Amino acid sequence: SDSLDYDSNIKPYDYNIAAAKALLDSAGWKDTDGDGTLDKMINGEKVPFEINFLINAGNDSRKQVGLMFQEAARKVGIKVNVISQDWSVYLDNTKKHNFDMYCGAWIAAPAPNDFKQIFSTESTRNGGSNYTNFGDAKSDALIDSIRVELDPVKRAAMYKEFQVILHNQ
């Protein structure tokens, strides 16, 4: 059975190359020079759709994730550079929000989850751990409510609401 805190109604997004291409096209990304990479005029300059995907050196699992993403992105015309960095450089770049994408993970304790450190907008600055700049006033208010709710059933409903926000973002 599902955990009280997990929303099993959330379904993964479909892997749909055609839909991805249509979304990119509607946003103005086209391969105008036939090189296999989408491009777009931005402020009068042709910009290729190219992103850097950071991983920490020596982590084969993250490297495989990067390579799988690189191949999937190539199919829709996005060039992904998988860049392996020494741990200290990788950490410095993520903390300073100096990346297009990165692969990382957080391990939760076997206790009620506190999302403040990783997902609060307060944690996007001053060395906080919200490296991706996730969140807004609504998610912050929900995080703060979860932190003080002692009733496990009410807190579980809040966890599920937060999962929906994460999924939609």
Residue, then its C-alpha position, 0 to 999 in steps of 0.5 A: s500500500d502507498s505511504l500516507d505521505y505519498d500522492s500516488n495520483i501523480k502520474p509521470y509525464d509521457y516521453n513524447i518526442a513529437a510533443a516536445k518538438a511541437l512545444l519548442d517550435s511554438a516557442g520559436w526554436k527551429d534548426t535554421d541552418g540544418d546543423g541538427t541543433l535548434d536555434k533562435m534569434i535573441n536580441g538580434e543574435k542567432v543563439p543555438f539551443e545548447i546547455n551544459f549538464l554538470i555532474n561530479a567526477g567519479n559518479d558513474s550513475r550521474k554520468q549515465v543520467g547525463l548521457m541518457f538526457q543528452e541523447a534524448a535532447r539530441k532527438v529534439g535538436i538540443k545540444v547537451n554538453v555533459i561536463s564532469q567537474d571535481w567535487s569542490v568545483y561542482l559544489d561551488n558552481t551549484k551553490k552559486h547557481n552557475f549552471d544550466m542543469y545539474c544532476g544531484a540528489w538529497i537524502a531524506a532522514p527517516a523523520p517528517n520531511d522539512f523542505k525549507q533548506i532545499f525548496s524555500t525561496e529563502s534558501t536561494r541566497n546566502g549559501g542556501s541549498n535551493y540551487t535551482n531557485f525553485g519556489d514562490a510565495k505559495s510554496d513557501a507558505l506551504i513549507d512553513s505550514i508543514r514545519v509546524e503541523l503536528d497532526p500526521v494526517k493533516r501534514a500528509a495532505m500538505y505533503k501531497e499538495f507540495q508534491v503536486i507543486l513540485h510535479n507541475q514545476 
